Amino acid sequence: MSQDKPTGTVYIVTEKSPQVQLFAEYLNDHTGCPVNIHSPSQPLPTDAEGSVLILIDSDHIGVDALPEWQEQLPEAMAKTPLAAINIRDIDHALEALSCAQLKGVFYRNESLEVICKGIHALLGGDLWMSRALMARLILFYRKYQSNAFRPTCGLTNREMEIISLLSAGSSNQQIAEKLFVSEHTVKSHLYNIFRKINVHNRIQALNWIHQNLGPILPNIETARSLQRPK
């Protein structure tokens, strides 16, 4: 392994099995990174040194469960890059990206060599997504910019920004930091949004988003940080 490749600790969030154990051992041998298998029902440790990458097995944490799972991450891991593995196809990838702040996507049929390459890229601070997926994200972001996703219930541009971040799994504090406003302001916006779309909590709001804004609402942070396609 080349010494200039980024390294760090990798957590695979999945249920243990002989196949997963072999997968983890391969990644460890070919990336030089410690690879740990972690049950989705257990909190992740926060004592890892250096860079950390979390690989979420979509076979064990479904799209609908991603926002709640991400919300429960320890504060020390709030900015840890997340990537999804075992993604079926591009539509499944778009759905996952609408629910969580993912930095990488690995399809079910991805080669082990490509996964290792992607892990190094993600640990180095880059995104890891296919050219086709990035193109779709850019298209959705452009439509978002032109208000193509604005529903007919009178949401303002700021409320649409908050809806987008909410759908990506951001907490109130994270939304406040991204939009440079106070957490109290975010709560006020959410109150107005919930009133306009006639829901009472975040789960109902997420269901409304999926039903009324399609399978994907652009993840503002991801779309703005898109780099050269791989």
N, C-alpha and C positions, 0 to 999 in steps of 0.2 A: 504494500500500500504506500502510495506517495505521502511523504511527510507533510506536504503543504495542504492536504485535504483537511477540512474542519472535522473535529471529533467532539464527542460529548456523550451523554447518557441517553439511551433510547428506552422509552417505556411503551410496550405494546399492551393496550387496554383490550383484553379479550379473556375468554375462559381457557384454562390450561388444557392441553391435549398433547399427545405425542407429536402430531403434525405441527402444532404451534411451537413446541419445544425445538424441533428440527429447524424450523424457520428462524427462530431466535438465535440458535447456534450458528446458522449460516450467516446471518447479519453480523453477529459478533466477529466471526472469523474474517469476513470480507470488508468490513468497515473499520475495524479496530475500535469500535465503540462497545461499552458494556450495554447489553440488551436485557431488559427485565420484563417478564410477563406479569401483568397486573390485572386482577379481577375488576370488572366494571363496578361491582358493588362495594369495593373497598376504596377509601381515600388514598390518593397518591402521596408518597413520601415527599418531603420538602428538603431533604438533606443532601441531595445530589450536588456534587461540585461541578462547576463549569457549565457549559451549554447543555440544555435538555431539549429533547424532542419527544412528543407524545403521538404515537400512532394509534388511531381509534379503529378498531375492527367493526365495520358497519354490519357485520353479521350478528354482532352481540350488542351493539348500541345503535338502534334504529334512528332514522332521521327525526321522528317525532320526539325521541328521548334526548336528542343532542342538546337543545337549549337548557333543559333542566340539569343535565350532566355537567355542562360547561359552567353553569351558574354555581355549582357546588365545588368547583376547583378551589384548592387552597389559595389564599391571597398571594402567597409567594410564587405561585405558578400561573397567575392570571395572564402574564405576557409570554408564557411558554408557547412556542409554535406548535400548532396542532395539524395533523394530516390524517386523512381517512384512507384506509386500505380496504380491499375487497369491494370496491365500488363496481356496480354492475355495468353501467354505461354512462354516457354523457348526461342523460336526463336525471339519472340517480345522482350524479355529481352535482348538477345544478341545484337539485333539491337539498342536498347536504349543505352546499355553500349558502343557501338561503337561511339555514338554521344555525350555523356555527361559523366562527371566525377561523376558517381553515386556511392554512398556508400551502397545503399540498394535497394532491389527490392521486391515489394509486389504484388502477383498475384491477379487477379480479384476475385478468389474464396477463398482468404485467410480469416481465421477466425479473428474476432475482437480481440480475446485474443492473437493470434499470432502477429497481428499488434501492439498491445500495448507492447508486449515483444520486438519486433523489434525496436520500438521507443526508449525504454530505452537503448538497445544495441547501437544504432546509436548515441544517446546523450552521451553515455559513450566512444565514439571514436572507436567502433568496426564496422566491416562490417556486413550487414545482407542480406545474399543470401542463396538460397537453396543449398543443397549438390550437386544436379545435375548441377546447374548453375555454381558453383565453379569448379566442375570437368571439365566442358566445357571450362571455362576460363583458367584453368591450361593447358589443352590440346592445346588450341590456342597459349598460351604463349610459350610452348615448341616448337611448330611448327615455331613460330616467331623467336625464338632463333636459330633454325636450318635453317633460311632463306627460309622456305617453302612458305612464302608469298611474296618473292621478285619477282616483275614483270620483264619483259624482256626489260624494257626501261632504264636500267643502273643506277638505284638509288643506292646510297651508303648505308652502314649500318646506318650512322648518318642521312641521309635523310629519311630512313625508320623509325627511331625513331621519327623524326619530323612529318612524315606522321601519325604515330600512335597517337601522342599527338594532332595533328590537328584534326583528326577524332573524338577524345574524347572531342572536344570543347574547348581546351586550347587556350588562347590568346597568342600573341607573347611574352609578358612579362612572362606569366606562363611557356611557353616552355623554355624560357631562364633560368628561375629559376630552373626548373626541370633538365635541362641538364648542368647547371653551365657554361653557355656561355652568351655573351652579346646579347642584343636585336638586335643590328646591325647584329651580326652573324646569328641570326635566320632569319632575313629578307633576308640576302644573300642566305641562304640555301633555303628559300621559293622561291626566284626568280629562282634559279637553278631547283628546283623541278617543278615549274610551266612550265618552259621552256621544261623540259624533257617529261612531260606528256601532253604538249600542251594545257594548260589552262591559264586563265588570272586572276582568283581571287579565294578566298577561297571557295565560293559556288560551282564553277565549279570543284575545286579540290575535294571537298567532294563527288560530284556526280561521279567523276572519281574513287575515292576510293571504293565507293559502287558497281560500275559496274565491276571493275577490281580485287578487293581484297575480294569480297564476302560480306556477310551480316555483318561480324564482323571483325574488325582489333583489335588485342589485346590492351587493355588499359594498358600500361606499369605500371603505378602507381598502378592500382587496382590489376593487376596480381602479382606484386611483394609483395603486402601487404596481399595477401590471408592468412587467418588464419585457424584455425580448423573449418571444416564444421559444420554447425548447424544441 
